[in-house]
Amino acid sequence: MQRRFTLLSAAMLTLALAACSTAPTRFYTLAASGASSPSPAMVKTSAAAPASGQTFIEVLPVSVPERLARPQIVVRTDDTRVDILEQDRWSAPFNNELRDALAGGIANRLGAVDVTRGGRPANQPVYRIVVELRQLDAVKGGKVDASFGWTVTRSDNSTSSVCRLAVVEPVSGAGIDGVVQGMQRAVANVADAISADVTALRAGQGGACSS
């Protein structure tokens, strides 16, 4: 009886030590804290925009490479290998996290209303935004290298603009926090560019991008 008790106690202790040694899962977001300031290019374009009237945007689900469409953060380790980090995850699957971060960033910059999930206004133009993440490589202690493409279409007259943007942001430190911060800056740059594009279309121009 004593031996059985000793064995049971040892097994419980082993399980407890294993549980204590398991690394906790950390969750990250692409959404920047607080309101973001627009880039100088967007401010210049905004000057031509009408001063009155509400802006409505519709940001569709973002297309991302299949290897990134998961909750785990994916980093590149060399020319041939990537790591899928089980303990470092986005707060939602990456494609959803990216859409929400872009929609929130664009809405903040324009003072716009995101009507993607309903509440589409009558007799008001809506700017339909389709974004594709074509390529993304993130390296700890290195850089975030991303390429985006997007289309903005104005609902009332079907004018549209097709743009693309390559973004490179340095990653500070060797940890995952620096990677996430680099991705946040990359997303902020894209939100700046799309916001400028919407502003140009709202002013009756052909779009702000040069790509």
LOBA-774499 format. One record per residue (C-alpha): x, y, z. Coordinates in pm, whole numbers, padded with zeros to 5 digits, always signed. Example, Ala and Ser with C-alpha at 12.3 -4.5 7.8 and 13.67 -1.06 7.14 Angstrom:
+01230-00450+00780 +01367-00106+00714 
This chain:
+00000+00000+00000 +00282+00234+00094 +00466+00154-00230 +00151+00223-00436 +00109+00557-00261 +00474+00646-00330 +00443+00560-00699 +00121+00760-00730 +00282+01060-00560 +00583+01041-00793 +00356+01028-01099 +00159+01329-00981 +00479+01521-00914 +00607+01441-01262 +00286+01567-01420 +00295+01883-01210 +00655+01955-01311 +00572+01894-01678 +00281+02139-01654 +00500+02402-01491 +00768+02364-01758 +00525+02417-02049 +00577+02761-02201 +00264+02981-02191 +00102+03083-02517 +00145+03455-02598 -00108+03638-02813 -00031+03938-03036 -00226+04187-03245 -00154+04384-03561 -00378+04669-03449 -00177+04972-03344 -00263+05125-03007 -00428+05468-03029 -00504+05669-03339 -00237+05668-03609 -00123+05982-03782 -00153+05993-04161 +00154+06010-04377 +00253+06342-04544 +00138+06206-04882 -00207+06137-04743 -00231+06482-04583 -00141+06646-04916 -00409+06449-05100 -00670+06520-04831 -00655+06891-04902 -00845+06836-05225 -01116+06625-05062 -01464+06764-04985 -01482+06902-04633 -01833+06777-04559 -02006+06440-04566 -01930+06107-04407 -01698+05853-04568 -01807+05488-04575 -01566+05203-04638 -01610+04830-04696 -01298+04622-04639 -01333+04270-04773 -01146+03965-04634 -00776+03991-04711 -00617+03726-04930 -00288+03597-04782 -00044+03319-04878 -00169+02982-04755 +00123+02928-04518 +00026+03245-04327 -00348+03175-04296 -00323+03041-03942 -00322+03176-03582 +00048+03092-03530 +00308+03355-03616 +00531+03240-03902 +00892+03358-03929 +01160+03281-04184 +01481+03128-04051 +01681+03098-04374 +01640+03074-04750 +01468+02736-04730 +01296+02714-04392 +01018+02881-04195 +00916+02826-03834 +00553+02810-03720 +00558+02937-03362 +00308+02742-03152 +00354+02957-02840 +00343+03291-03028 +00004+03348-03190 -00214+03621-03335 -00534+03702-03147 -00721+03570-03455 -00615+03384-03771 -00365+03607-03950 -00590+03691-04246 -00864+03810-04007 -00614+03997-03792 -00479+04175-04100 -00824+04272-04228 -00928+04414-03891 -00603+04608-03851 -00631+04760-04200 -01001+04842-04161 -00943+05006-03824 -00640+05198-03947 -00815+05328-04260 -01127+05423-04064 -00917+05613-03808 -00723+05804-04070 -01032+05906-04268 -01280+05941-03984 -01475+05685-04184 -01742+05429-04095 -01667+05064-04173 -01991+04916-04309 -01843+04579-04403 -02059+04388-04156 -02382+04576-04224 -02542+04919-04206 -02466+05008-04567 -02606+05362-04622 -02862+05452-04889 -02771+05718-05145 -02414+05745-05013 -02101+05625-05190 -01918+05335-05032 -01550+05271-05103 -01503+04897-05151 -01149+04790-05064 -01003+04455-05174 -00654+04382-05041 -00413+04102-05124 -00098+04026-04926 +00120+03887-05202 +00434+03813-05004 +00553+03841-04643 +00880+03734-04487 +00961+03820-04126 +01299+03747-03968 +01383+03783-03600 +01652+04047-03563 +01629+04117-03937 +01341+04275-04124 +00980+04246-04232 +00957+04237-04612 +00603+04253-04751 +00425+04321-05078 +00060+04430-05096 -00184+04495-05377 -00530+04647-05353 -00826+04782-05545 -01055+05063-05426 -01388+05102-05606 -01640+05381-05551 -01992+05238-05550 -02186+05530-05701 -01985+05574-06021 -01766+05258-06032 -01443+05458-06055 -01158+05257-05915 -00789+05256-05847 -00551+04960-05857 -00233+04990-05652 +00054+04795-05507 +00311+04869-05239 +00630+04700-05122 +00719+04762-04758 +01041+04685-04571 +01059+04748-04196 +01356+04672-03969 +01308+04435-03676 +01467+04539-03348 +01603+04272-03115 +01601+03897-03156 +01259+03834-03001 +00912+03802-03147 +00805+04142-03010 +01032+04315-03261 +00882+04110-03544 +00527+04206-03445 +00621+04574-03417 +00777+04562-03763 +00458+04406-03900 +00248+04675-03729 +00455+04948-03898 +00420+04773-04234 +00041+04757-04194 +00036+05125-04092 +00219+05216-04414 -00039+05026-04618 -00328+05188-04428 -00173+05530-04507 -00153+05449-04877 -00505+05307-04904 -00647+05604-04711 -00481+05844-04953 -00628+05644-05240 -00980+05665-05095 -00938+06039-05036 -00836+06094-05399 -01134+05897-05529 -01365+06090-05298 -01232+06415-05446 -01307+06291-05798 -00946+06211-05880 -00817+05890-06027 -00645+05757-05718 -00335+05857-05526 -00103+05566-05594 +00165+05577-05856 +00216+05201-05896 
